[in-house]
Amino acid sequence: MERLSGIENMLAQMRAAAQAAADTRRPDNASGAADGGGFAAELERSLQRVSTMQNHANQQAQAFELGAPGVPISNVMIDLQKANIAFQATVQVRNRLVAAYQEIASMPV
């Protein structure tokens, strides 16, 4: 069940990122960067969340390896899988952004 809630959490974050990207295209939000919003800000927050997840998972794994009490292997494995899924999603977003950039760059002016 925890695994499903982690995936649902990741989907909710991706939906929020998509909504934030859609909001930046609206003309009434022309100053998106000035009010802390916008695609770049949301991308930065997403990268920060992924980094935090990876750091937490690595700390959990290290604590388990050192034999710290109260760190079950199941929680360590779940945290590592969550961080892995978040990283894979980030790589897919990066790949899509690079592909979109390449397509725009190859358009004739």
Stockholm file with secondary structure:
# STOCKHOLM 1.0

chainA/1-109         MERLSGIENMLAQMRAAAQAAADTRRPDNASGAADGGGFAAELERSLQRVSTMQNHANQQAQAFELGAPGVPISNVMIDLQKANIAFQATVQVRNRLVAAYQEIASMPV
#=GR chainA/1-109 SS CHHHHHHHHHHHHHHHHHHHHHHHHSGGGTTTTTTTCSHHHHHHHHHHHHHHHHHHHHHHHHHHHTTCTTCCHHHHHHHHHHHHHHHHHHHHHHHHHHHHHHHHHTSCC
#=GC SS_cons         CHHHHHHHHHHHHHHHHHHHHHHHHSGGGTTTTTTTCSHHHHHHHHHHHHHHHHHHHHHHHHHHHTTCTTCCHHHHHHHHHHHHHHHHHHHHHHHHHHHHHHHHHTSCC
//
